[in-house]
């Protein structure tokens, strides 16, 4: 992919055409390891998502299982450098 991303989700207004699907499949899959039991996990490098699909539950896209939860509160601590400032 020209932007250097590992994978992408392209949100489109209408259902993807056959040509769009063919081009997305040509990009292949993104592989990464995520657990001790299984060394590889694959997801398509380009996933096409029509706007109407956004309202489905669950979303018809594949994400890495190591994605950070948007609801997880980050741990913020004071660093030694910050202590020196005050």
C-alpha positions, 0 to 999 in steps of 0.5 A: 500500500502506498501509504505504508499502512499494514492494512486499511478499511475503505468506507464507500457509499455503495456496495463494492463493485466486482473490480473493487473487490478484485483490486482489494484481494490483489493486495493480499493479507496482513499477517502478524503473531499475537498469541503463544499458541498461534503464531500467525493471524491473517486479515485482508490488507484492504477491507471494503465497508459500505456505509450501510454496513456501519449500522450492522452489529457486529461490523463486518470487518476483521481487526487484529485481536491485539487492538487497544480498547478505546474504553481502556483508561491509560495509566499516567504516571509522573516521570523523573523528568517531570519531578525535576521541573517542579 
